[in-house]
Amino acid sequence: MNPFIIETLAAIPQAVQAFLEQTEGHKVFAFVAPMGTGKTTFITALCRALGVDDVINSPTFAIVNEYALPHTEKVVYHMDCYRFERLEDALNLGFSDYLDSGNYCFIEWPEVIEPILPEDTLYVVMEEIEGGKRSITLLDKREYNTSEDDGVS
């Protein structure tokens, strides 16, 4: 799949709309990117586009933030696995339940929980490119694992 190129912060809402159209039907997204690339900024825009009215914060310390989707019983889970040292840390917090809930799950730093991510997880690989632009590439689990094996991720 061709990457999305985001040239400025002002272009994020348009990129988010295209992202949601291309990923319709998917609920679990694993965001892979170096620190400072804009994972939380992009996820905030996704939450807004889905209709979240709550204040959206980074879940770095909370680990999971839950946001209600208006006019529905569905929620968005925004997760940050940065502080996990082992898979058991996530399992002890019930991450399997979140992932199997049918709700949107936006996961930052997913590497530790990769073994429990559903097969239909989409990996959102973000990179900073020339001029401060961002490149966002979507990969399914098989493509992501292949790119990791090739040292591409």
Buried (B, 14 or more C-beta within 10 A) or exposed (E): EEBBEBEEEEBBEEBBEEBEEEBEEBBBBBBBBEEEBBBBBBBBBBBBBBBBEEEBEBBEEEBBBBBBBEEEEBBBBBBBBBEBEEBEBBBEBEBEEBBEBEBBBBBBBBEBBBEBBEEEBBBBBBBBEEEEEBBBBBBBBEBBBEBBEEEEB
